[in-house]
Amino acid sequence: MKKKVFSVFACVLALMLSLTACGSSKDTASDKVNVDVFQFKVETKDALEKAANMYMEKNPNVKINIQTVGGGDDYGAALKSKFASGEEPAIFNIGGPQDMIDWSEKLEDLSTETWVSQAYDGTLAPVTKDEKIYGMPFNQEGYGFIYNKELFKKAGIDPESIKTFADLEKAVKSLDSKKEELGLKSVFAFPAKETWVTGLHLSNVAFSNEFGNVTNAFNAKELEFKYADSLKKLLDLQADYAYMPDGKKASLNSVDYSTQVEELFSLGQVAIIQQGNWAYGSVAGIDEELAANIGMLPMPLEGVKEDSIPVGVPMYWSINNAKSEEIKTASKDFLNWLYTSDEGKDLVINEFKFIPALKGYDADNLQPKDTLAKEIIRYSNEGKTMPWVFMGYPSAWGMDNLGADIQQYVAGDMTWEQLVEDAKATWAKARK
C-alpha cells in the first residue's frame, strides 16, 4: 500500500515538474525580443523571410515576425489599420514627404546609423527633415515597357529603334497586325485593376516632367496637368491594344498584376507590359528562358521626354519610435546587418534581386544576373531617366482618386476631360 501511495506521489511530482519545465520553457521563449515587420513588397516576401531566419540563427534572442501586404492591396491603408488595431509594427515602410507628415509621431531618428554615410546622393532627401533622417532606402528600381525579345525578332521589329512615342505606336500596330502568327492574345496586358500601376506609375511619366522632383510635387498646391494630352496617348495605346477578358474595354478593370505578369506575359500571350525590374522574379519563376530574353523600352511622353524611364527609391524602412529601446535596437541591427554585412549584401543582390541604394557593394555583384536590373543600370548610366514624384502626391490621391478615375475612363463612364478636371480639383482640395 505504501508502495502504491509513493508511486502515485511520484507520478504527481513528476507531472508537476514536467508542467513547471514547460512553464519555464514558455517564459524563456517570451524573453525574446519580438520585432514585427510590416512590409509592402510581395515580390521579396520569401527572400525577406530567408534573411530573417539567417539573422535569427545568429541572434537567438531576437524573433522577427514578417507580415507582407502589397500587390493588389493598398499598403498605406493597411498600415493605418494595423496601427489603429493596436498591433503596431516595429519596422514598417514609408514613401516620402507625405508619409513623413502622416507618420511623423511614429518615426525614429536614424541619423546616426552606420549605413547613412553609404547612401547615394539624393536618396535620403525625401525622408530628411531638420537634418534628421527617418528612413532607410529599400533599393533603387525602375520601370518601363517590358518586352519579349523573341516576339519582337519574329515580328521584324528592332527594339533599339524605339526612341519616341511614334516609334512605339508603330511597333505596337505592327505586332497587332501579326497577332495570329505570333500566337498573341493581344499586344499589351493592361492591369487597370491595379491603381498603383495607373494612378502612380503611369501618371508619374507626366508629373515628373511637370514638377521635376518629388519635393516640388509635394509642395504644389495646384495641379496644372500640363501634359494631359500626351499621357492620354500613352494610356490609350495600352488600353486599345490590351487583352480584354470579355472583349469589352471595361473588363480591363478586372486585370490584375498576376494576370498581367504571371499569366499573360510569362506564358507568351502578350508582347509588352508596363512593369518594373521587380517583375523579373515572377517571370523567371514561370519561364527562366523567357526571363533571360526580355528587355525594357522607354515610356515616351510625346513631345516632352521620349527616350527615358522612371527610376527611383520605391519605399523606405522606418522604425516605430514608440517601441521599447530593446526592440528599436534589435530593429536597427537587423536592417544594418541586411544591407551592410557580407551575408546581407549577398542576399540583397542574389535573393532580393535589388539594385542597391547604398554604396559599398562589390563591383562585380553590381552587374546583376537578371535582365531587367541590367536594363535599369543601362538607362541610368546613359542618363535616360526621369525621377519618381508620385511619393509627393497628396496622401492616397494617386490610387484612390486618379487611379479610380482611370478605371472609370477605361469603362467609358468618364471622359478624359472630366478626368483631368477631377484630378485638378481633388489635388487642390487635398492640399488645402
Wavefront OBJ file of the C-alpha trace (Angstrom):
o trace
v 0.000 0.000 0.000
v 2.843 2.359 0.898
v 4.420 1.404 -2.398
v 1.245 2.381 -4.247
v 0.927 5.717 -2.424
v 4.577 6.502 -3.089
v 4.132 5.542 -6.730
v 1.130 7.872 -7.125
v 3.013 10.636 -5.303
v 6.000 10.145 -7.597
v 3.791 10.388 -10.658
v 2.121 13.570 -9.387
v 5.514 15.032 -8.563
v 6.837 14.120 -11.986
v 3.791 15.700 -13.615
v 4.254 18.885 -11.602
v 7.921 19.036 -12.510
v 7.001 18.459 -16.144
v 4.471 21.285 -16.101
v 6.967 23.549 -14.351
v 9.518 22.739 -17.014
v 7.002 23.576 -19.733
v 6.242 26.854 -17.980
v 9.920 27.663 -17.772
v 10.339 26.962 -21.485
v 7.486 29.309 -22.313
v 8.893 32.020 -20.089
v 12.270 31.659 -21.801
v 10.640 31.967 -25.221
v 8.744 35.070 -24.138
v 12.014 36.673 -23.111
v 12.934 37.009 -26.776
v 12.854 40.446 -28.351
v 9.952 40.417 -30.829
v 10.451 42.562 -33.918
v 7.275 42.801 -36.006
v 7.894 43.802 -39.625
v 5.020 45.091 -41.765
v 6.222 45.498 -45.347
v 4.811 46.168 -48.809
v 6.899 44.242 -51.326
v 5.215 40.935 -52.162
v 7.966 40.007 -54.628
v 10.563 39.877 -51.853
v 8.454 38.124 -49.215
v 10.341 34.815 -49.439
v 13.762 36.475 -49.593
v 12.971 38.641 -46.568
v 11.813 35.630 -44.581
v 15.030 33.823 -45.520
v 17.061 36.833 -44.362
v 15.121 36.970 -41.090
v 15.803 33.273 -40.429
v 19.524 33.743 -41.100
v 19.630 36.716 -38.738
v 17.743 34.838 -36.009
v 20.221 31.969 -36.205
v 22.959 34.460 -35.341
v 20.795 36.279 -32.796
v 18.736 33.655 -30.928
v 17.433 36.290 -28.510
v 15.524 38.012 -31.351
v 12.291 36.837 -33.021
v 11.458 38.564 -36.312
v 7.849 38.297 -37.465
v 7.153 39.355 -41.040
v 3.798 40.344 -42.496
v 3.572 41.355 -46.151
v 0.755 43.461 -47.580
v 1.064 44.690 -51.139
v 0.374 43.770 -54.737
v -3.327 44.426 -55.209
v -3.771 45.726 -51.670
v -3.314 49.334 -50.579
v -0.319 49.211 -48.257
v -0.897 52.726 -46.912
v -4.457 51.918 -45.870
v -3.372 48.561 -44.436
v -0.644 50.242 -42.395
v -3.103 52.719 -40.915
v -5.428 49.851 -39.988
v -2.515 47.993 -38.426
v -1.635 50.918 -36.176
v -5.298 51.589 -35.373
v -5.728 47.977 -34.241
v -3.096 48.472 -31.553
v -0.751 45.946 -33.171
v 1.890 48.476 -34.105
v 4.829 47.038 -36.062
v 8.419 47.797 -35.100
v 9.569 48.125 -38.709
v 7.349 49.496 -41.475
v 7.573 51.311 -44.807
v 7.104 54.954 -45.748
v 7.276 56.524 -49.182
v 8.418 60.102 -48.864
v 7.332 63.619 -47.850
v 3.613 62.927 -47.427
v 4.247 59.796 -45.380
v 6.755 61.792 -43.323
v 3.877 64.045 -42.267
v 1.333 61.241 -41.879
v 3.655 59.221 -39.631
v 5.715 61.995 -38.035
v 4.799 60.965 -34.483
v 5.931 57.370 -35.051
v 9.280 57.817 -36.809
v 12.576 57.040 -35.113
v 15.567 59.243 -35.926
v 18.056 57.092 -37.869
v 20.663 59.804 -38.487
v 23.412 58.083 -36.501
v 23.083 54.676 -38.170
v 26.219 53.349 -39.893
v 24.560 52.917 -43.290
v 23.694 56.636 -43.626
v 27.156 57.563 -44.952
v 26.783 54.896 -47.652
v 23.549 56.265 -49.161
v 23.756 57.579 -52.720
v 23.357 61.322 -53.202
v 19.755 62.450 -53.150
v 18.250 59.170 -51.985
v 17.655 60.392 -48.421
v 16.165 63.791 -49.293
v 12.523 62.568 -49.260
v 12.914 61.241 -45.685
v 15.024 64.036 -44.204
v 13.623 66.827 -42.055
v 15.514 69.333 -39.896
v 18.720 67.432 -40.742
v 17.319 64.239 -39.243
v 16.855 61.069 -41.287
v 13.765 58.939 -40.756
v 14.005 56.264 -43.422
v 16.454 53.758 -44.907
v 16.180 53.333 -48.704
v 14.776 49.980 -49.760
v 16.606 49.832 -53.095
v 16.614 51.504 -56.490
v 14.032 50.492 -59.053
v 12.926 51.473 -62.496
v 10.049 50.664 -64.767
v 9.052 50.977 -68.376
v 7.601 48.764 -71.064
v 8.950 45.238 -70.621
v 9.015 43.393 -73.927
v 9.558 39.870 -75.226
v 12.686 39.984 -77.421
v 11.863 36.780 -79.285
v 8.426 38.057 -80.334
v 9.926 41.361 -81.487
v 12.503 39.453 -83.533
v 9.824 37.275 -85.154
v 7.821 40.411 -85.958
v 10.875 42.045 -87.537
v 10.957 44.921 -85.033
v 14.254 46.372 -83.832
v 13.712 47.474 -80.208
v 16.786 49.727 -80.386
v 14.937 51.858 -82.922
v 12.132 52.700 -80.470
v 13.033 56.130 -79.074
v 9.790 58.105 -79.394
v 6.059 57.671 -78.917
v 5.628 57.481 -82.701
v 8.190 54.658 -82.806
v 6.370 52.773 -80.063
v 2.971 53.243 -81.683
v 4.325 51.938 -84.995
v 5.780 48.840 -83.298
v 2.513 48.169 -81.440
v 0.458 48.350 -84.628
v 2.903 46.014 -86.369
v 2.640 43.475 -83.539
v -1.134 43.772 -83.566
v -1.264 43.014 -87.296
v 0.751 39.826 -86.710
v -1.014 38.580 -83.568
v -2.177 35.330 -85.136
v 1.205 34.240 -86.493
v 2.914 35.271 -83.253
v 0.378 33.386 -81.115
v -0.644 36.511 -79.205
v -3.927 37.251 -77.476
v -3.042 40.927 -77.652
v -0.040 43.257 -77.733
v -0.398 44.547 -74.149
v -1.740 43.332 -70.837
v -3.037 46.453 -69.076
v -3.829 45.896 -65.358
v -6.340 48.673 -64.753
v -7.417 46.903 -61.566
v -4.046 47.851 -60.061
v -4.431 51.565 -59.406
v -0.774 51.766 -58.341
v 0.194 50.851 -61.913
v -2.031 53.528 -63.440
v -2.566 56.214 -60.776
v 1.045 56.177 -59.558
v 3.484 54.715 -62.084
v 1.838 55.694 -65.368
v 0.865 59.173 -64.203
v 4.407 59.750 -62.923
v 5.615 59.996 -66.521
v 3.576 63.180 -66.919
v 4.001 64.634 -63.443
v 7.743 64.012 -63.131
v 8.111 66.255 -66.166
v 5.672 68.804 -64.760
v 7.259 69.058 -61.299
v 10.867 67.989 -61.831
v 11.283 66.326 -58.421
v 9.323 64.859 -55.530
v 9.731 67.930 -53.313
v 8.171 70.232 -55.897
v 5.293 67.796 -56.315
v 4.789 67.654 -52.575
v 4.805 71.458 -52.210
v 2.475 72.070 -55.165
v -0.867 73.480 -54.066
v -2.366 73.011 -57.511
v -2.013 70.617 -60.404
v -1.635 72.145 -63.846
v -1.684 68.758 -65.636
v 0.462 70.251 -68.384
v 0.954 67.014 -70.245
v -2.552 65.562 -70.037
v -2.815 65.017 -73.794
v 0.477 63.137 -74.025
v -0.426 60.993 -71.005
v -3.770 60.158 -72.619
v -1.967 58.853 -75.706
v 0.270 56.632 -73.596
v -2.710 55.275 -71.681
v -4.885 54.782 -74.753
v -2.143 52.931 -76.608
v -2.030 50.342 -73.839
v -5.786 50.112 -73.346
v -6.696 49.974 -77.050
v -4.291 47.119 -77.780
v -4.744 45.252 -74.493
v -6.168 41.852 -73.650
v -9.835 42.288 -72.671
v -11.180 39.279 -70.732
v -14.710 39.568 -72.102
v -13.889 41.506 -75.251
v -15.004 44.818 -73.787
v -12.773 47.644 -72.592
v -14.465 47.814 -69.203
v -13.126 44.324 -68.450
v -9.608 45.788 -68.300
v -10.593 46.768 -64.754
v -10.550 43.084 -63.797
v -6.961 42.528 -64.980
v -4.562 42.444 -62.030
v -0.784 42.096 -61.620
v -0.892 38.315 -61.508
v -2.918 38.072 -64.715
v -0.705 40.635 -66.434
v 2.723 39.303 -65.444
v 2.386 35.667 -64.443
v -0.315 34.552 -66.825
v -0.326 36.631 -69.999
v 3.267 37.868 -70.318
v 5.125 34.930 -68.774
v 3.209 32.492 -70.983
v 4.000 34.477 -74.136
v 0.405 35.546 -74.724
v 1.206 39.275 -74.846
v 4.351 41.035 -76.076
v 4.559 44.126 -73.849
v 3.656 45.083 -70.276
v 4.166 48.218 -68.202
v 6.123 46.997 -65.168
v 9.477 47.315 -63.433
v 12.520 45.246 -62.612
v 10.649 43.719 -59.639
v 8.706 41.611 -62.168
v 11.815 39.638 -63.131
v 11.380 37.104 -60.332
v 7.777 36.437 -61.308
v 8.715 35.826 -64.939
v 11.768 33.710 -64.070
v 9.693 31.608 -61.700
v 7.495 30.570 -64.619
v 9.889 30.599 -67.585
v 13.602 31.138 -66.983
v 14.356 31.089 -70.703
v 11.896 33.919 -71.307
v 13.226 35.871 -68.317
v 16.692 35.771 -69.868
v 15.283 37.167 -73.101
v 13.328 40.265 -72.074
v 14.209 43.950 -72.208
v 12.774 47.348 -71.389
v 11.528 50.031 -73.738
v 11.222 53.687 -72.710
v 7.924 55.242 -71.605
v 7.718 58.085 -74.125
v 5.806 61.227 -73.181
v 5.190 62.630 -76.647
v 6.826 65.980 -77.297
v 8.352 66.138 -73.814
v 10.698 63.301 -72.856
v 10.532 60.239 -75.014
v 13.635 58.091 -74.559
v 13.671 57.585 -70.801
v 12.274 55.513 -67.952
v 11.344 56.478 -64.359
v 13.964 55.425 -61.776
v 13.811 55.988 -58.025
v 13.605 54.607 -54.483
v 10.229 52.845 -54.091
v 9.972 52.872 -50.300
v 11.968 53.346 -47.109
v 12.327 51.234 -43.998
v 11.297 53.111 -40.870
v 11.315 52.185 -37.194
v 8.485 52.827 -34.761
v 9.757 55.256 -32.103
v 7.019 54.147 -29.692
v 8.623 50.738 -29.215
v 10.965 49.879 -26.338
v 14.675 50.664 -26.656
v 15.342 46.940 -26.772
v 13.043 46.423 -29.756
v 14.329 49.530 -31.556
v 17.929 48.425 -31.082
v 17.160 44.963 -32.496
v 15.259 46.521 -35.412
v 18.155 48.805 -36.316
v 20.644 45.966 -36.002
v 18.618 43.731 -38.334
v 18.441 46.412 -41.042
v 22.131 47.210 -40.660
v 23.000 43.527 -40.958
v 20.794 43.072 -44.019
v 22.265 45.944 -46.009
v 25.880 46.205 -44.798
v 27.135 42.735 -43.766
v 28.695 40.437 -46.378
v 25.901 37.892 -45.901
v 23.236 40.560 -46.105
v 24.709 42.108 -49.245
v 24.733 38.725 -50.937
v 21.044 38.324 -50.099
v 20.213 41.834 -51.331
v 21.799 41.157 -54.726
v 21.080 37.480 -55.332
v 17.899 36.737 -53.384
v 16.083 40.074 -53.297
v 17.365 40.885 -56.824
v 17.779 44.507 -55.697
v 19.750 47.312 -57.275
v 21.302 48.708 -54.076
v 20.658 52.290 -52.985
v 23.760 52.114 -50.779
v 27.442 52.158 -51.713
v 29.928 49.538 -50.569
v 28.766 46.620 -52.684
v 31.255 44.507 -54.637
v 31.561 45.988 -58.117
v 31.275 42.521 -59.670
v 27.925 41.992 -57.976
v 26.561 45.232 -59.351
v 26.046 43.522 -62.684
v 23.036 41.505 -61.528
v 22.034 38.312 -63.244
v 18.545 39.440 -64.065
v 17.986 41.181 -67.366
v 15.642 43.897 -66.113
v 18.031 45.140 -63.418
v 20.704 45.371 -66.102
v 18.332 47.492 -68.169
v 17.756 49.888 -65.271
v 21.511 50.251 -64.808
v 21.930 50.858 -68.556
v 19.319 53.627 -68.655
v 20.834 55.182 -65.528
v 24.353 55.107 -66.958
v 23.098 56.728 -70.159
v 21.324 59.458 -68.179
v 17.995 58.496 -69.704
v 15.877 58.580 -66.563
v 13.146 60.672 -65.010
v 12.504 60.940 -61.246
v 9.789 59.298 -59.215
v 7.496 62.038 -57.912
v 4.390 60.036 -57.013
v 5.527 59.851 -53.398
v 4.941 63.599 -53.376
v 1.274 63.280 -54.417
v -1.332 64.106 -51.766
v -1.879 61.124 -49.470
v -3.730 58.310 -51.333
v -4.584 60.680 -54.216
v -2.774 58.705 -56.907
v -4.571 55.439 -56.272
v -7.887 56.480 -54.753
v -8.593 59.486 -56.989
v -6.621 59.346 -60.221
v -6.344 55.555 -60.406
v -10.059 55.152 -59.700
v -10.894 57.792 -62.327
v -8.742 55.967 -64.879
v -10.866 52.889 -64.223
v -13.994 54.952 -64.945
v -12.382 56.372 -68.081
v -11.458 52.915 -69.332
v -15.003 51.690 -68.652
v -16.444 54.611 -70.620
v -18.080 56.180 -67.567
v -15.907 59.314 -67.587
v -14.415 61.416 -70.365
v -10.729 62.313 -70.362
v -11.647 65.976 -69.894
v -13.688 65.068 -66.813
v -10.768 63.015 -65.506
v -8.364 65.923 -65.896
v -10.699 68.369 -64.171
v -11.399 65.950 -61.341
v -7.661 65.349 -60.880
v -7.050 69.089 -60.545
v -9.971 69.571 -58.152
v -9.144 66.647 -55.845
v -5.456 67.613 -55.756
v -6.277 71.218 -54.772
v -8.793 70.047 -52.159
v -6.230 67.684 -50.601
v -3.659 70.485 -50.415
v -5.920 72.920 -48.506
l 1 2 3 4 5 6 7 8 9 10 11 12 13 14 15 16 17 18 19 20 21 22 23 24 25 26 27 28 29 30 31 32 33 34 35 36 37 38 39 40 41 42 43 44 45 46 47 48 49 50 51 52 53 54 55 56 57 58 59 60 61 62 63 64 65 66 67 68 69 70 71 72 73 74 75 76 77 78 79 80 81 82 83 84 85 86 87 88 89 90 91 92 93 94 95 96 97 98 99 100 101 102 103 104 105 106 107 108 109 110 111 112 113 114 115 116 117 118 119 120 121 122 123 124 125 126 127 128 129 130 131 132 133 134 135 136 137 138 139 140 141 142 143 144 145 146 147 148 149 150 151 152 153 154 155 156 157 158 159 160 161 162 163 164 165 166 167 168 169 170 171 172 173 174 175 176 177 178 179 180 181 182 183 184 185 186 187 188 189 190 191 192 193 194 195 196 197 198 199 200 201 202 203 204 205 206 207 208 209 210 211 212 213 214 215 216 217 218 219 220 221 222 223 224 225 226 227 228 229 230 231 232 233 234 235 236 237 238 239 240 241 242 243 244 245 246 247 248 249 250 251 252 253 254 255 256 257 258 259 260 261 262 263 264 265 266 267 268 269 270 271 272 273 274 275 276 277 278 279 280 281 282 283 284 285 286 287 288 289 290 291 292 293 294 295 296 297 298 299 300 301 302 303 304 305 306 307 308 309 310 311 312 313 314 315 316 317 318 319 320 321 322 323 324 325 326 327 328 329 330 331 332 333 334 335 336 337 338 339 340 341 342 343 344 345 346 347 348 349 350 351 352 353 354 355 356 357 358 359 360 361 362 363 364 365 366 367 368 369 370 371 372 373 374 375 376 377 378 379 380 381 382 383 384 385 386 387 388 389 390 391 392 393 394 395 396 397 398 399 400 401 402 403 404 405 406 407 408 409 410 411 412 413 414 415 416 417 418 419 420 421 422 423 424 425 426 427 428 429 430 431 432
